[in-house]
């Protein structure tokens, strides 16, 4: 029996999750592009981890919708 890993960030609505992910990516880009080449910002790195978790939540939501059909 395969156990599905529960995402760190639960998504209730696909549309709402996509909008949240889009807004988060926009903030990450703002942070990243205000820096010069070679200048890192730890905030952007941490937000990328959150974006990954949101994307996994969206994937989990879609997988469950497909499985329930």
Secondary structure, DSSP 8 states (H G I E B T S, - for coil): -------SS--S-HHHHHHHHHHHHHHHHHHHHTS-TT---HHHHHHHHHHHHHHHHHHHHHHHHHHT-
